C-alpha cells in the first residue's frame, strides 16, 4: 500500500489522510466478515420485526422515530457510563452528517412517493442499478480503480437478475412521468448517500463507530418526524392500542435498530462504497427469496432463478483497489 502524500499544510488533506491510510488496509478479512455478516443479519431481522411492529403500531414514521430516539438514548447512556467511547456533538461534524441524513431522509420520502405511482418491483430494478453508478463515483471521488472484468460481470448479473425477476411479475410497470420523476430522484439520492456516507466515514475523525451511530440517529429524528407529518401519518395516533405485545415488538425493533446502525457504519468503514451498496442490494434479494420460498406457495421458478443470479453476482464481486494518492483527491466534505 502506498500512503497518501497530500500537502501537510492543507488542513482538509491532513485531516483526511490518516483515516484513508489507516482504516482500509487494517481491516482484516475476519473483521469485514463480522461487520458485513452482522449488518446482513440485522437487516433480515429488522424486516421481519418491523412487519410485526407496524402491524401493532400502523404508523411507520412513529415506529422509526421511536427507534431513532431509543438508539440515541442507549448510546448516550453507554457513553456516560463509560462503557463506550463516543464523540461529543460538534458543529464541525454535525454539518457533514446533516447533509447525509437529509439526503437519506429524502430517499425514504421519494421511495414512498415512487411506490405510490409505480410498485416495489420497479423500485427494485432501479435500486439494483445503483452499484454500477456508485462504482463510477468510487473512481471519481474515492481514489478507487474502476471495476475489474469479474466485478463488472458481477454488477451486470445483479442488474440482469433483478430485471429478470420483475419481468416474471405482471405488476411491473411505471405510472407515467410522475413515477419516473420520483423513482429517478430516489435513485440519485441513494447513489449520493452510498458515496457520501463513505466520504464522511473516511474524512470525519471519530473515536469509534459509535460516533456515526449517534450523529446519524440524533440528526434523523426531526426529518423523520416531519416526513410523518407531511404524509399525515400521525392523524391515526389515537387509534393505537399500546398492548404488551405492541410495546414488546417496538422495543425489539429498537434493539435491532441499534445493531443495524452500528454494524452498518462498521461495514461502511471497512469496505468500499460500491461493495457496501452491493451488500444492501443482495440483502434485499435474499429477503425476497426467503419470503418467496417460505410463504409464497405460488412462487415462480423463473423468479427464484433470477434472484439466485443476483445473489451469485453479489458473491463474485471483488472490491476495486485504491489508486495512488496523486491520481485523485477525495472530494471535500
N, C-alpha and C positions, 0 to 999 in steps of 0.2 A: 504493500500500500504506500502511495506517495502522499505525504502530508500536505495540507494546503499551505500556500505561501502568500496569502493576502498581505498587503502592506500593514505593518503593525500600527502605524499612526492613524489608520482609519478605524474608528470606534466600532462601526457596524461589522466590519470584517473580523476584527479580533474577537468580538462577542460571539460571532457565528463559528469561527474556525475550530475552537476546542470541541464543541458538540459534534461537528461534522467528522473530525478525525478520531473522536473517542467512541461515539455511540455505535456506528455501523460495524466497524471491524471487530469490536469486542463482544458483540452479541454471538454467543455460541449457538450451535445447532440445537442444543438442548433448551436453551433459553427461548429461541424462536419457536420451537415446537410447543413449549409450555404456554407461551403468550398467545400464539395463534390457536392452539387447541383449546385453551381456556376461553378465548373470545368466541370461538365457534360453538362450544358447549353452552356458554351463557346466552348466545344468540338464539340457539334452538330452544333452550328452556324458556327464554323470555317470550318467544312467540306463543308457546303453549300456555304459560302462566298469564300472559296478558289477555288471551282469549277468555280465560276464566274470570280474571279481574274485571274486564269490561262487561262480561255477562251479568255481574252483580252491580257494577257501577258503570252504566252505559254512557259515560262522558269521558272519552279518551283523553282530552286535554286535561281534565281534572286528575285522572289517574297519573298522567305524565308529570304534572306539577307536583303531586304528592311524592312521586319517585325522585324528582329533582331535589326537592326540599329535604327529603329523607337522606339522600346521599350527601348533601352539603352538611347537614347536621351531624351525621355519623363521622364524616371526615374531620370536621372541626372538633368533635368530641375526642376522637383518637389523637388529634394533634395536641390539644390542651392536656390530655392525659399522658403525653409524651410517649405514645406508642408508635407514632409515625412522624416523619419529618415533612412538613408542608410549608410552602412559601406563604407569606402574608399577601393579602390582596394589594397590589401596587398598580398605579395608573399606567406605568410604562408597560406592564404585562397585560393589563386589562384591555388595552387598545387592540392588540392583535387578536386576542381571544374573542373580543366582542365582534370583530369582523367575521371570524369563523362562526360564532354562534348565530349571528344574524343570517348568514348565508345558509347555515344548516336548518334554522327555523324556516327560512324561506323555501328550502327544498321540501320540508314537510308540508307546508301550505300548498305549494304548487303540485305536489304529489296528490293531495286530496282533490284539488281542482281538476287535475288531469283524469283522475278516476271518475269524476262526475261526468265528463264528456266522452271518455273512452272506456277502458276497463283495465283490470290488473294485468292481463296478458300483454296489452300494448305497452304498459309501463315496464314490464319485464324485458321486452325486446330493447327498449331504449336504455334501460339500466345495464343490459349486457353489452352495450356498445361503449360504455364508459371506460373500460380498461384500455381500449385502443387509443382513445383521446388522452387519457392520463399518461400513457406511455410516452406520448409526444411531449406532454407538459413536463414529465420527468426529465426528458432530454433538454428541453428549453430552459428550465428553471432549477433543476436539482442535480445538474452535473452528471447525469447518467447517460450511458450509451442507449441508442435505440434498441428495441428488442432484437434478439438473435433470430435465426430462421426457425428454430424449435419454439421459441417463445411467441413468435408471430403466428405460427401454426396453432399454438395453444389459444391465443386470443381469438383467432378465426373460428376454432372449434367451439369455443364458448358462445360466440355470436351465432354461428350456424345452428348449434344445438338449441339455443333459445328461440331462434326464428322457427326452426322445425317444430318445436314444442307448441308454440302458439298457433301454428298452422293446423294442428290437429284439433284445435278448439274453434268451434263455429262462432264463438263470441268475439274473436279477434276483429277489431275494427277501429277506425278513427272517426270521431264525430265531427268532421269538418274543420274549418280553420281554427276555431276556438280550441279544439282538442290539440291541434298541432302546436298552438301557441303555448299552452300550459305544459305539455309534455316536453317540448324543446327547452322551455325555461327551467323545468325540473332537471333536465339533462345537463344544462350548463351549470346550474348550481351544484349538482352532485360532483361534476368534474372539478369545479373550483374547490369544493370542500375537501375532496380527496387529496388534492395537491397542496392547498394552503394549510391543511391540517398537518401535513408532513413538514412544511416550511417552518411553522411555528414550533413544532416539536424539536426541530434541529437548531433553530435560531434563538428561541427564548429560553434562557437558562432557568432550570428548575431544580430544586433539591432532590426531588423524586417524582415518580409518575403520579403521585397523589396530588401534585400541583396542578397539572392539566385537568385532573378529575374535579378538583374543587372549582377551578376557574370556569370550566365548561358548564358544570351543573348550576352554579350560582348565577352565572350570566344568562342561562337559558330559561330561568324561571319566569321572568316578566314577558319575554317574547312568546313563550308557550301559552301563558295566561291570556295574552292579547289575541293570539290565534284562536283560542277557545271563544273569546268574546266575539271576534269577527265572524266566526262560524255559528254564533248563537247557541253554543252547546250548553251554556250554564242555565238556560231557561228551565231545564227539567231537573235542577238540583233538588228541589223539594220532593221529588218522586223517588229519590234514592232511599233504599232501606239499608241502614248500616248494621246488618246482621253479623254475628260472629264469623260465618264463612266469608262474607264480603270483606270484613276487616282483615281476616287471615290471607285472603287472596291478594289484596292490595299490599299487605306487609311483605308477603313472599316476593311479589313482583318488584317491590322496592329494594329488597335484599339482592335479588338477581341483578337489578339495575346498577347497584354499586359494583358488582362483579363485572358486568359487561363494560362499564365505564373504565374501570381500571385495566382490564385485560385488553380492551380496545386501544387505549392510548399506549399501553405497553407494546402491543403488536405493531402499532403505527411507528413507534420509536425504533423498532428493530428491523423492519423491512421497508422496502421502497413503497412509494405512493401507489404505483401500479400493482404491486403484489398485494397490498392491503385492499385495494379495490377489487381484485380478483377473489380474495378471501370472502368479501361481502357478497359477491355475485354467486359464488359456489355455495355459500351457506344458504342463500335463498333457494337455489336449485335443489340442494339436499333436503331442505324442509318440504318443498313441493313434492319431491319424490317420495319421501316418507309418508306424507299425507295421502298421496295417491295410493300407495301400496297398503296402508293400514286402514284407511277409512273410505276410500272411493272404490266401491265394488265394481264400478264400470270403467276402471282405469284403462286408458287407451295404450296398447302395447307400443305403438309408434311414439306416443308422447313420452312414455317411460324411457324408450331407447334414446330419444333426443336429450332428455335430462341427463342420462348416463354420459352422452357425448360431451355435454357441458362440464360435468364433473371430471371426466378424463382430461379434458382440455385444461382445466384448472390445475390438475396434478402434474402435468408435464411442463408447466410454466417454469422458467428459470429467470431469476431476478437479474436485470441488466446491471453490469458492473459500473463502478464510478469511472468518470473520465478524469484526466489530470486537472489539477486546480486552475491552471492557466487557461483552459479552454472555455470555461463558463463560470460566471459568478452567480451565486444563489440570489434569487430575487429578494430585494429589500422588503422587510416586513413593514 
